[in-house]
Amino acid sequence: MTKKEIQKIFDRFNGMNIMVIGDVMVDSYMWGRVDRISPEAPIPIVSVTKRENRPGGAANVALNIQSLGANALLCSVIGNDARKDIFMDLMRDSGMVNDGILVSDDRKTTVKTRIIGSNQHLLRVDEEDNGRISKSAEKQFTALIRSVLASVRTDAIIFEDYDKGVITPAVIKEVLFLAREKGIPVSADPKKRNFNLYRNIDLFKPNLKELSEGLKTDIPGRDIEKIGEAARRLQEEGNIRYLLITLSEMGIYLRSREGGKLVSTEVRDIADVSGAGDTVISVATACLAAGMSPEDMAVIANLAGGLVCGKVGVVPVDKQLLLEEALNLFSRKQ
């Protein structure tokens, strides 16, 4: 790609509306110093200096979409509890509307608390419900999604599945029907429970662990030939247009109808891998919706995932920094 073509794609992000459907959560952080070990047990004592809440899960995907300049249409189910207000405030502060958020008396708003001492991630505490949403909530939720799709032109839909129960077989079936009816491309970032339900979609982004669990087979992490064969099998069985398999420090394996290839990662310092998958699916979907080729899409998404790994905690990608890195990378390739 030329510099002009890359800039054109990034400019195109600004006019997009991308729907994100999935499990949202509050990513809560406790930051502090570690100066000593507890006398009660062989564990560090963290002297807390700062607390912070951030949009997490599917909300972090939506935040990445917003960071690219597009408009995120976030659809999820949260609990009718005290944490609900925290989450709604985070949405408002991020510039997102809550038209696609269903509040349910039967759910708990998911909160993941990370304790970080002296820039080291020491502990995570999860408060959540993992069961599927009720049939009543399921009907209300699909009706809500239908309403949002009817009111706003949508350029792409992302299923961000954290396996907390918001995405059910009925939700997937209804959304895929609506997407086909309206000609909207669909992406999915899967987990084990619904892995084989994402069929006839445009982009599927498992990591290696999810791929192994979904296909019920052991895939060696550095055996590109076996990864490629698993990708081919999954693509054919699911009628999937493009597969992006994230391979941690090795990069991303792209599988299209024309074949597969490994997109190697750029060498950089890694501070925290949290949220990197959210960034990859966000950027890849936006690039695909903007008309970028699958090979270039994989390169840009891989760059974006690497950039957020350089930050501590779950953070969205910086569009300007991503653009600069993309321009430099493609300039070197020419």
C-alpha positions in Angstrom: 0.0 0.0 0.0 1.1 3.6 -0.7 1.1 6.3 2.0 -1.9 7.9 0.2 -3.9 4.6 0.3 -3.2 4.1 4.0 -4.2 7.6 4.8 -7.4 7.2 2.8 -8.3 4.1 4.7 -7.7 5.8 8.1 -9.8 8.8 7.0 -12.6 6.4 6.0 -12.8 5.1 9.6 -14.3 8.5 10.6 -17.6 8.0 8.8 -18.2 4.4 10.0 -20.8 3.0 12.5 -19.7 -0.4 13.9 -21.9 -2.4 16.2 -20.2 -4.4 19.0 -22.3 -7.1 20.6 -21.0 -9.0 23.7 -20.1 -9.2 27.3 -19.1 -5.9 28.9 -17.4 -5.3 32.2 -15.7 -2.7 34.4 -12.0 -3.1 34.3 -11.0 -1.8 37.8 -7.4 -1.0 38.7 -5.6 -0.6 42.0 -2.1 0.9 41.5 0.5 1.1 44.1 4.0 0.5 45.4 5.5 -2.8 46.7 8.1 -2.1 49.4 7.8 -5.2 51.6 6.5 -8.7 52.0 3.5 -9.5 54.3 4.4 -11.0 57.7 1.1 -13.0 57.4 1.9 -14.9 54.2 4.7 -14.8 51.6 2.9 -12.2 49.5 3.7 -8.6 48.5 2.0 -5.7 50.3 0.7 -3.1 47.8 0.4 0.4 49.2 -2.4 1.7 46.9 -1.7 5.2 45.4 -4.4 5.3 42.7 -7.7 3.6 41.7 -9.2 3.7 38.2 -12.1 2.2 36.3 -12.1 1.6 32.5 -14.6 0.1 30.1 -13.7 -3.6 29.6 -14.6 -6.7 27.6 -16.8 -5.8 24.6 -16.8 -2.2 25.9 -13.0 -2.1 25.3 -13.6 -3.2 21.7 -16.1 -0.4 21.4 -13.5 2.0 22.9 -11.0 0.9 20.2 -13.6 1.6 17.5 -14.1 5.1 19.0 -10.3 5.6 19.1 -10.1 4.9 15.4 -12.6 7.7 14.8 -15.6 5.5 14.1 -18.9 5.4 16.0 -19.3 2.4 18.2 -22.8 1.0 18.7 -22.4 -1.1 21.9 -25.0 -3.7 22.7 -24.9 -5.8 25.9 -26.7 -6.8 29.1 -25.6 -5.6 32.5 -27.0 -6.0 36.1 -29.3 -3.7 37.9 -26.8 -3.0 40.6 -24.4 -0.4 41.9 -21.8 -1.3 39.3 -24.3 -0.5 36.6 -23.9 3.2 37.4 -20.1 3.0 37.2 -20.4 1.3 33.8 -22.9 3.8 32.4 -20.7 6.7 33.6 -17.7 5.1 31.8 -19.8 4.9 28.6 -20.8 8.5 28.8 -17.3 9.6 29.5 -16.1 7.7 26.4 -18.6 9.4 24.2 -20.8 6.3 23.7 -24.6 6.2 24.0 -26.4 3.5 26.0 -29.2 2.8 23.5 -28.0 -0.8 23.1 -27.5 -1.6 26.8 -30.2 -3.8 28.5 -30.3 -3.6 32.3 -31.5 -6.9 33.9 -32.5 -7.7 37.4 -31.2 -11.3 36.9 -27.6 -10.3 36.2 -24.5 -9.0 38.0 -22.4 -6.4 36.3 -19.1 -8.0 35.7 -16.1 -6.3 37.4 -12.5 -7.4 37.0 -10.1 -5.8 39.5 -6.4 -5.8 38.7 -3.9 -5.1 41.4 -0.7 -3.6 40.1 2.3 -3.0 42.3 5.5 -1.3 41.0 4.2 -1.8 37.4 3.9 -5.5 37.9 0.5 -7.2 37.5 0.2 -9.1 40.8 -3.4 -10.3 41.1 -6.8 -10.2 39.4 -10.2 -10.5 41.2 -13.3 -11.3 39.1 -16.9 -10.7 40.2 -19.3 -12.0 37.5 -22.2 -14.2 36.4 -21.2 -16.8 33.8 -24.7 -18.3 33.1 -26.6 -17.5 29.9 -29.0 -14.5 30.1 -32.7 -15.5 30.7 -35.0 -16.2 27.9 -36.9 -13.1 28.7 -33.7 -11.0 28.6 -32.7 -12.8 25.4 -35.9 -11.6 23.7 -35.5 -8.1 25.0 -31.9 -8.0 23.9 -32.5 -9.2 20.3 -35.3 -6.7 20.0 -33.0 -4.0 21.2 -30.3 -5.0 18.6 -33.0 -5.0 15.9 -34.1 -1.5 16.9 -30.5 -0.1 16.8 -29.9 -1.7 13.4 -33.1 -0.2 12.1 -32.2 3.3 13.3 -28.5 3.6 12.4 -26.7 2.7 9.1 -24.2 0.0 10.3 -21.0 -0.8 8.4 -20.0 -3.9 10.3 -21.0 -6.0 13.3 -18.5 -7.5 15.8 -19.4 -10.4 18.2 -17.1 -9.9 21.2 -17.6 -13.1 23.1 -16.1 -13.3 26.6 -18.3 -16.3 27.5 -20.2 -14.6 30.3 -23.6 -15.5 28.8 -24.8 -12.4 26.9 -24.2 -14.0 23.5 -26.5 -17.0 23.2 -27.3 -19.3 20.2 -30.5 -17.4 19.7 -28.7 -14.0 19.7 -26.2 -15.2 17.2 -28.9 -16.7 14.9 -31.0 -13.5 15.0 -28.0 -11.2 14.4 -26.7 -13.2 11.5 -30.1 -13.2 9.9 -30.4 -9.4 10.2 -26.8 -8.9 9.0 -27.5 -11.1 5.8 -30.7 -9.2 5.2 -29.0 -5.8 5.4 -25.7 -6.9 3.8 -23.6 -6.1 6.9 -20.2 -7.8 7.3 -19.8 -9.8 10.5 -16.7 -10.5 12.7 -16.4 -12.7 15.7 -13.9 -13.0 18.5 -14.9 -16.3 20.0 -14.7 -18.4 23.2 -15.3 -22.1 23.6 -19.0 -22.3 24.4 -20.2 -20.7 21.1 -17.2 -21.4 19.0 -18.9 -23.5 16.4 -22.0 -21.3 16.0 -20.2 -18.5 14.1 -20.8 -19.8 10.6 -21.0 -18.0 7.3 -19.3 -14.9 8.6 -16.6 -12.6 7.2 -13.9 -12.6 9.9 -13.2 -15.0 12.7 -10.4 -14.2 15.2 -9.6 -17.0 17.7 -6.3 -17.2 19.5 -4.4 -20.5 19.4 -5.9 -21.8 22.7 -9.4 -21.0 21.4 -8.7 -22.7 18.1 -7.5 -25.9 19.8 -10.5 -26.0 22.2 -12.9 -25.2 19.4 -11.6 -28.0 17.1 -11.0 -30.3 20.1 -7.4 -31.0 19.0 -3.9 -30.2 20.3 -2.1 -27.7 18.0 1.6 -27.1 18.8 2.1 -23.4 19.2 5.1 -23.1 16.8 4.0 -25.6 14.1 2.8 -23.3 11.4 1.9 -26.2 9.1 -0.5 -27.7 11.7 -1.9 -24.3 12.5 -2.5 -23.8 8.8 -4.2 -27.1 8.4 -6.5 -26.4 11.4 -7.3 -23.0 9.9 -8.2 -24.5 6.5 -10.5 -27.1 8.2 -12.2 -24.4 10.3 -12.7 -22.1 7.3 -14.2 -24.9 5.2 -16.5 -26.2 7.9 -17.7 -22.8 9.0 -17.8 -21.1 5.6 -15.7 -18.3 7.0 -14.3 -15.7 4.6 -11.2 -14.7 6.6 -9.5 -16.2 9.6 -7.1 -14.3 11.8 -5.4 -16.5 14.4 -3.5 -14.6 17.0 -0.2 -16.3 18.0 1.1 -14.1 20.7 4.8 -13.0 20.0 4.8 -15.0 16.7 2.2 -12.6 15.2 -1.0 -13.5 13.3 -1.9 -16.3 11.0 -4.1 -15.2 8.1 -6.3 -17.6 6.2 -8.3 -16.5 3.2 -9.8 -18.5 0.2 -6.4 -18.1 -1.5 -4.4 -19.8 1.2 -2.7 -18.9 4.5 0.3 -17.0 5.7 2.0 -15.9 8.9 2.2 -12.2 9.5 5.2 -11.8 11.9 5.0 -9.3 14.8 7.2 -6.2 15.0 9.8 -6.5 17.8 8.9 -4.3 20.7 8.9 -4.2 24.5 5.9 -5.9 26.1 4.4 -4.4 29.2 1.0 -6.2 29.4 -0.9 -8.3 26.8 -4.3 -7.5 28.4 -6.8 -6.2 25.8 -4.6 -6.9 22.7 -7.2 -9.3 21.2 -9.8 -6.6 21.6 -7.7 -4.2 19.6 -6.9 -6.8 16.9 -10.6 -7.6 16.2 -11.5 -3.9 16.3 -8.8 -2.7 13.9 -9.2 -5.7 11.6 -13.0 -5.2 11.3 -12.6 -1.5 10.6 -10.0 -2.1 7.9 -12.1 -4.8 6.3 -15.2 -2.6 6.3 -13.1 0.2 4.8 -12.1 -1.9 1.8 -8.6 -2.9 2.8 -7.1 -6.1 1.4 -7.0 -9.1 3.8 -3.2 -9.1 3.8 -2.9 -5.4 4.7 -5.7 -5.8 7.2 -3.7 -8.5 9.0 -0.6 -6.3 9.0 -2.3 -3.3 10.4 -4.2 -5.3 13.1 -1.0 -7.0 14.1 0.7 -3.6 14.5 -2.2 -2.4 16.6 -2.1 -5.4 18.9 1.6 -4.9 19.5 1.2 -1.2 20.3 -1.3 -1.8 23.1 1.0 -4.5 24.6 3.5 -1.7 25.3 1.0 -0.2 27.8 0.2 -1.4 31.3 -3.5 -2.3 31.6 -6.3 -2.5 29.1 -6.1 0.5 26.8 -7.4 1.3 23.3 -5.1 1.8 20.4 -3.8 5.3 19.6 -4.9 6.1 16.0 -2.2 8.6 15.2 0.5 6.4 16.5 -0.9 3.4 14.6 -1.0 5.5 11.4 2.6 6.6 11.8 3.8 3.0 12.4 1.8 1.8 9.4 3.2 4.5 7.1 6.8 3.6 8.3 6.2 -0.1 7.9 4.8 0.0 4.4 7.5 2.6 3.3 10.2 0.1 4.3 8.4 -2.7 2.3 8.3 -0.6 -0.9 
